Amino acid sequence: QKEVEQNSGPLSVPEGAIASLNCTYSDRGSQSFFWYRQYSGKSPELIMFIYSNGDKEDGRFTAQLNKASQYVSLLIRDSQPSDSATYLCAVKRDGNNRLAFGKGNQVVVIP
Amino acid sequence: DTGVSQDPRHKITKRGQNVTFRCDPISEHNRLYWYRQTLGQGPEFLTYFQNEAQLEKSRLLSDRFSAERPKGSFSTLEIQRTEQGDSAMYLCASSLPLGSGGFNEAFFGQGTRLTVV
């Protein structure tokens, strides 16, 4: 079992719609959760982080964390063509120095 | 300070050659990380420095790989006797010290893309 799973394939959404991305993790000791956006050929860019169960909103982005079910999700509202990228889920265990990443989900926003 | 800086951005080398990459972290960040990313995969952790001390190394970091951060500022990652399987993007990231008042999220540099031919 991989430490962080992002299983869904490329996601195509029309401009203005909501894009929904899911991520599950295996280590119950994970305490910090991050969503990075990565444009093709570029480095990952942090867009959201969440530490507590529930929802966290930042602009058009909402991160949702459910530690009991070991999943974290990202919603992108009012999707824009500039949101077309790969979204990487990453988790970190307290006291651990590394981020464990999923393989990412590609999002394509269709004008 | 414009962020984490990596040099070179691209490197093409012949199999068997040695290569060295450099990373300059954000100036107030004492924590520095190296990751490797291959096509279609997320970054994989290689190693971690706190100041000049290398505190963690992944099993991915074979004997051919060595990383240093001699003065606790910039870091280098050297790969000896490169193999085609080493072709990847090598990413450096840095973060604030714990307890600094900020969140300890990692900020990534633009990466060095290595191609071994």
Interface residues (C-beta under 8 A of the other chain):
Chain A: V4 Q6 F34 Y36 K42 S43 P44 E45 L46 F49 L88 A90 N97 R98 L99 A100 F101 G102 K103 G104
Chain B: R31 Y33 Y35 G40 Q41 G42 P43 E44 F45 Y48 Q50 L55 E56 S58 M89 L91 F103 E105 A106 F107 F108 G109 Q110 G111
